[in-house]
Amino acid sequence: MTAGPGTKATAAHVTAWRNAVVVAYGASGLAFASWVSRLPAIRDALDLTPGNIGVILLCMTLGSFASVSASGLIVLRLGSKQTIRTGSIMVGAGLLTAGFGTTVLANPVATAIGLAIIGLGTGSWNTASNVEGAAVERAVGRHIMPRLHGAFSLGTVAGAGLGALAAAVSLPVFWHLAAAGAVVAVSVATAASWFRADVTPVAGERAYSPDNFGDPTTGPIPVITAGATADAPLDNKRRIAQAWRDRRTLLLGVLVLGLALAEGAAGDWVALALADGHGQSDAAGAAGYGLFVTFMTIGRFAGTVLLDRFGRVPVMRWCAAMAVLGLGVFVFAPVPWLAYVGLALWGLGASLGFPVGMSAAADDPARAAARVSVVSTIGYGAFLCGPPLLGMLAEHVGILHSLLAVMVMLAVSFVLSPVARKAG
């Protein structure tokens, strides 16, 4: 017997909802790592120079940033379920296009178009996933957002492993990316049947709970936005404008900015910094980034326990402080092994910034989509645009010392930690 609208849902419904959101996060990581892991093969197949690769990657970055900037309006218009479904299908189509452009057409423009489609699908998909994740977090009644982002990290590990295997057996890029795209699109489209953020009744300030939503097989229940009625909903553009004027939302964005920059800088510069700044081999540099990602994943899965016990503000302070300490040790390490210790601390410190920021932005269910989109735009802006700016700075002061700019933003995140306190 299934529950209907307004009836009490069983724990099994909440568990299915949570597991479906985990699939969405994991699939996003799988999609990202699938094309990243085949970049060497794409370069060889298209005979690209480093500059050409940069231009192609810029297409993906621009698509992603455009999508995340518009994601608030998209989620408010389509709902998080349909946005995630559409985004995953776009990412699947983008992977197919990139693979086709690489292997069949051998055309860099076609490959760039595929990566741009991936970026367009990913930005709004990620924002909608954070809205859905925050909703299921409220239903569960404990912090699970870091573990959802940890599922993304595990998805990247799986995608990188499969990419390495595909490269080892010389599987053409087209067949690899086509298969990955199909898995991503089908798995997320299927899991979305269990998403509940769009159908959970919310009247005014009433929070989500397992007692106020129905079964996934029933029709949608209208969402009543705080300050509006079902017959006269707030204009979506006005909701986004209000979110951009909301002081707490903007401060949350700046808080996330520092920690997102710490994560993005590691992805782009750790391997090079180890090689050029600490005299390590290319393989050791790659292993260093692997160490960073491993400890960031550990931090995301362990962080839920700390958040439940101590709350957001102390944990965010510890994270920012640990990231500053780790980054400082990494930059000024007198011996290489100490730099690796710094990477572990840096990864742990950067682990919870983005997921906790998303949870805090979504404290008010009625304004979650608009506020999450604002914080996501600021955070992704730092994640995507910060590392290239560090590269420009590195031209003058060197790679290692350019990372000190990240420490400044982490210090700002430390000071702003109280804005993550749960809104009344």
C-alpha positions in Angstrom: 0.0 0.0 0.0 1.4 3.4 -1.0 1.0 6.7 0.7 -1.0 9.4 -1.1 -0.6 13.2 -1.0 -0.6 14.5 2.5 -0.3 11.1 4.1 2.6 9.9 6.2 5.4 8.5 4.2 7.4 5.5 5.4 11.1 5.6 6.2 11.6 3.5 3.0 10.3 6.5 0.9 12.9 8.8 2.6 15.6 6.3 2.1 14.7 5.8 -1.6 14.7 9.6 -2.0 18.1 9.9 -0.4 19.6 7.1 -2.5 18.2 8.7 -5.7 20.0 12.0 -4.9 23.2 10.0 -4.2 22.9 8.6 -7.7 22.6 12.1 -9.2 25.7 13.3 -7.4 27.7 10.2 -8.2 26.7 10.3 -11.9 27.8 13.9 -12.1 31.3 12.9 -10.8 31.4 10.0 -13.2 30.5 12.3 -16.2 33.2 14.8 -15.2 36.0 12.3 -14.7 35.1 10.4 -17.9 36.0 13.2 -20.3 38.8 14.6 -18.1 40.5 11.1 -18.0 40.5 11.0 -21.8 42.1 14.4 -22.4 45.4 12.9 -23.4 43.7 10.7 -26.0 41.6 13.7 -27.2 44.8 15.7 -27.5 46.6 13.0 -29.5 43.6 12.3 -31.8 43.2 16.0 -32.6 46.9 16.9 -32.5 46.2 19.8 -30.1 48.8 22.2 -28.6 48.4 23.2 -25.0 46.9 26.5 -26.2 44.3 24.6 -28.2 43.4 22.5 -25.2 43.0 25.6 -23.2 40.5 27.1 -25.7 38.5 23.8 -25.8 38.3 23.7 -22.0 37.3 27.3 -22.0 34.2 26.4 -24.0 33.2 24.0 -21.2 33.9 26.6 -18.6 31.9 29.3 -20.3 29.0 26.9 -20.8 29.1 25.8 -17.1 29.3 29.4 -15.8 26.4 30.6 -18.0 24.3 27.7 -16.9 25.0 28.1 -13.2 24.3 31.8 -13.5 20.9 31.1 -14.9 20.2 28.1 -12.8 18.0 29.9 -10.2 15.5 30.8 -12.9 15.8 27.4 -14.5 15.1 25.5 -11.3 12.2 27.9 -10.4 10.7 27.4 -13.8 11.2 23.6 -14.3 11.6 22.4 -10.7 14.7 20.6 -9.4 13.5 17.1 -10.7 13.1 18.2 -14.3 16.2 20.4 -14.2 18.3 17.4 -13.1 16.8 15.2 -15.7 17.3 17.7 -18.4 20.8 18.5 -17.3 21.9 14.8 -17.2 20.5 14.2 -20.7 22.4 17.3 -21.9 25.6 16.0 -20.3 25.0 12.6 -21.9 24.5 14.2 -25.3 27.6 16.4 -24.7 29.8 13.3 -24.0 28.4 11.7 -27.1 29.1 14.8 -29.2 32.6 15.2 -27.8 33.5 11.6 -28.5 32.0 11.8 -32.0 33.9 14.9 -32.7 37.2 13.4 -31.5 37.1 9.9 -33.0 34.7 10.1 -36.0 35.0 13.6 -37.3 38.5 14.4 -35.8 37.3 18.0 -35.6 38.3 20.2 -32.6 35.3 22.4 -33.1 32.9 19.5 -32.7 34.7 18.4 -29.6 34.5 21.9 -28.2 30.8 22.0 -28.9 30.4 18.7 -27.0 32.3 20.1 -24.0 30.2 23.3 -24.1 27.0 21.2 -24.0 28.4 19.3 -21.0 29.1 22.6 -19.3 25.5 23.9 -20.0 24.0 20.7 -18.6 26.3 20.5 -15.6 25.8 24.0 -14.1 22.0 23.9 -13.7 22.1 20.2 -12.8 24.5 20.9 -9.9 22.4 23.7 -8.5 19.2 21.6 -8.7 21.0 18.7 -7.1 22.0 21.0 -4.2 18.3 22.1 -3.8 17.2 18.5 -3.9 20.0 17.5 -1.5 19.1 20.2 1.0 15.4 19.1 0.9 16.3 15.4 1.6 18.6 16.6 4.3 15.7 18.3 6.1 13.6 15.2 5.7 16.3 13.0 7.2 16.8 15.4 10.0 20.6 15.3 10.1 23.5 16.6 8.0 24.0 14.5 4.9 25.0 17.2 2.3 28.8 16.6 2.7 28.2 12.9 2.0 26.2 13.7 -1.1 29.2 15.8 -2.3 31.4 12.8 -1.2 29.3 10.7 -3.6 30.4 13.1 -6.4 34.0 12.5 -5.3 33.5 8.8 -5.5 32.0 9.2 -8.9 35.1 11.0 -10.1 37.2 8.2 -8.7 35.1 5.6 -10.6 35.2 7.6 -13.7 38.9 8.1 -13.6 39.4 4.4 -13.0 37.2 3.5 -16.0 38.9 6.1 -18.1 42.3 4.7 -17.2 41.1 1.2 -18.1 39.6 2.5 -21.4 42.9 4.1 -22.3 44.9 0.9 -21.3 42.9 -1.2 -23.8 42.9 1.5 -26.4 39.1 1.9 -26.4 38.2 4.7 -28.9 37.2 7.9 -27.1 33.8 7.8 -28.9 32.7 4.5 -27.5 34.0 5.3 -24.1 32.2 8.6 -23.8 29.1 7.4 -25.5 28.8 4.6 -23.0 29.5 6.9 -20.1 26.9 9.4 -21.4 24.2 6.7 -21.7 24.9 5.5 -18.2 24.7 9.0 -16.8 21.5 10.0 -18.6 19.6 6.7 -18.0 20.6 6.4 -14.3 19.7 9.9 -13.4 16.5 10.0 -15.4 15.4 6.8 -13.6 16.5 8.0 -10.1 14.7 11.3 -10.6 11.4 9.4 -10.2 12.1 9.5 -6.5 13.0 13.1 -6.1 10.6 15.0 -3.8 11.7 18.6 -3.5 9.1 19.7 -6.1 6.2 17.8 -4.6 6.7 18.4 -0.9 4.0 20.8 0.4 5.5 23.8 2.1 3.2 26.4 3.7 5.0 29.5 4.9 7.9 28.5 7.2 6.9 24.8 7.6 9.9 22.6 7.1 10.2 19.4 5.2 9.6 16.2 7.1 8.8 12.6 6.4 5.2 13.3 7.5 4.3 15.9 4.8 5.0 14.3 1.5 3.4 11.5 -0.5 4.5 8.6 -2.6 6.7 9.2 -5.7 4.1 7.5 -7.9 1.4 10.1 -7.1 1.0 13.4 -8.9 2.8 16.6 -7.8 1.6 18.6 -4.8 1.7 22.4 -5.3 4.5 24.1 -3.5 3.3 27.2 -1.6 6.0 29.8 -1.4 6.4 31.8 1.8 4.8 35.2 1.3 2.7 34.1 -1.7 -0.3 32.0 -2.5 -0.7 29.2 -5.0 -2.8 31.5 -7.2 -0.3 34.4 -7.1 3.3 33.1 -7.0 6.2 35.4 -6.7 7.7 36.4 -10.0 10.8 34.2 -10.5 13.0 37.0 -11.7 12.0 39.0 -8.6 12.9 36.0 -6.4 16.4 35.9 -7.9 16.8 39.6 -7.6 15.8 39.4 -3.9 18.3 36.6 -3.3 21.1 38.8 -4.8 20.1 41.6 -2.4 19.9 39.3 0.6 22.9 40.0 2.9 23.2 36.6 4.4 23.1 34.9 1.0 25.8 37.1 -0.3 28.0 36.5 2.7 27.5 32.8 2.4 28.6 33.2 -1.2 31.8 34.9 -0.1 32.3 32.2 2.6 32.0 29.5 0.0 34.2 31.5 -2.4 37.3 31.1 -0.2 36.9 27.3 0.3 35.9 26.7 -3.3 39.0 28.6 -4.5 41.1 26.4 -2.2 39.6 23.3 -3.9 39.8 24.6 -7.4 43.4 25.8 -7.0 44.5 22.4 -5.8 43.0 20.8 -8.9 44.8 23.0 -11.3 48.1 23.8 -9.5 49.1 21.1 -7.0 50.8 18.8 -9.4 52.8 21.6 -11.0 53.6 23.2 -7.7 55.0 19.9 -6.4 57.1 19.5 -9.6 58.3 23.1 -10.0 58.3 24.3 -6.4 59.4 21.1 -4.5 61.4 19.3 -7.2 59.1 16.3 -7.5 58.5 14.2 -10.6 55.4 14.5 -12.7 54.2 11.1 -11.3 54.8 12.3 -7.7 52.9 15.5 -8.6 49.9 13.6 -9.8 50.0 11.4 -6.7 50.0 14.6 -4.6 46.7 15.7 -6.1 45.4 12.2 -5.6 46.3 12.5 -1.9 44.4 15.9 -1.7 41.3 14.4 -3.3 41.4 11.3 -1.0 41.5 13.4 2.2 38.9 15.8 0.8 36.6 12.8 0.3 37.4 11.5 3.8 36.5 14.9 5.2 33.1 14.9 3.4 32.1 11.5 4.7 33.4 12.1 8.2 32.1 15.7 8.3 28.5 14.8 8.8 29.3 13.4 12.3 31.1 16.6 13.2 28.3 18.8 11.9 25.6 16.8 13.8 27.7 17.1 17.0 29.1 20.6 16.9 27.0 22.5 14.3 28.0 24.4 11.2 29.8 27.4 12.7 32.6 25.6 14.7 33.1 23.1 11.9 33.4 25.8 9.2 35.9 27.6 11.4 38.0 24.5 11.9 37.8 23.8 8.1 39.0 27.2 7.1 41.7 27.2 9.8 42.9 23.7 8.7 42.9 24.7 5.1 45.1 27.8 5.9 47.4 25.6 8.0 47.7 22.9 5.3 48.2 25.5 2.5 50.9 27.3 4.6 52.7 24.0 5.3 52.5 23.1 1.6 54.0 26.4 0.4 56.7 26.7 3.0 57.6 23.0 3.5 61.4 22.7 3.8 61.3 19.1 2.7 59.0 17.4 0.2 57.4 14.9 2.6 56.1 17.8 4.7 54.4 19.2 1.6 52.4 16.1 1.3 51.3 16.4 5.0 50.2 19.9 4.1 48.2 18.6 1.2 46.3 16.2 3.5 45.4 19.0 5.9 44.5 21.3 2.9 42.2 18.6 1.5 40.4 18.0 4.9 40.0 21.8 5.3 38.5 22.4 1.9 36.2 19.4 2.1 33.1 20.9 3.7 32.9 24.5 2.4 30.8 23.9 -0.6 28.3 21.4 0.8 27.7 23.3 4.1 27.3 26.5 2.1 24.6 24.9 0.0 22.8 23.6 3.1 22.9 27.0 4.7 21.6 28.7 1.6 18.7 26.3 1.4 17.6 26.8 5.1 14.3 28.4 3.9 12.7 25.8 1.6 10.6 28.4 -0.1 13.6 30.5 -1.2 16.1 27.6 -1.6 16.4 27.6 -5.4 17.1 31.3 -5.7 19.5 31.5 -2.8 21.4 28.2 -3.7 21.8 29.6 -7.3 23.4 32.8 -6.0 25.8 31.0 -3.7 26.5 28.4 -6.4 27.3 31.2 -8.9 29.7 32.9 -6.5 31.3 29.6 -5.5 31.6 28.2 -9.0 32.9 31.5 -10.2 35.8 31.2 -7.8 36.3 27.5 -8.6 36.4 28.1 -12.4 37.9 31.6 -12.7 40.2 31.6 -9.6 42.9 29.1 -10.9 43.5 31.0 -14.2 44.0 34.2 -12.2 46.5 32.4 -10.0 48.3 31.4 -13.1 48.7 35.1 -14.1 50.0 35.9 -10.6 52.4 32.9 -10.8 54.0 34.5 -13.8 55.4 37.2 -11.4 55.9 35.4 -8.0 56.0 31.7 -8.9 53.4 28.9 -8.5 54.0 28.2 -4.9 53.9 31.8 -3.7 50.8 32.6 -5.9 48.9 30.2 -3.6 49.3 32.6 -0.7 46.5 34.6 -2.4 44.2 31.6 -1.6 45.2 31.9 2.1 43.8 35.5 2.2 40.4 34.3 0.9 40.5 31.4 3.4 41.0 33.9 6.2 37.9 35.8 5.0 36.0 32.5 5.1 37.1 32.0 8.7 35.8 35.4 9.7 32.5 34.8 7.9 31.9 31.4 9.4 29.0 32.6 11.7 26.8 33.3 8.6 26.5 29.6 8.2 24.4 29.4 11.4 21.0 27.9 10.7 18.5 30.6 9.8 15.5 30.9 12.1 
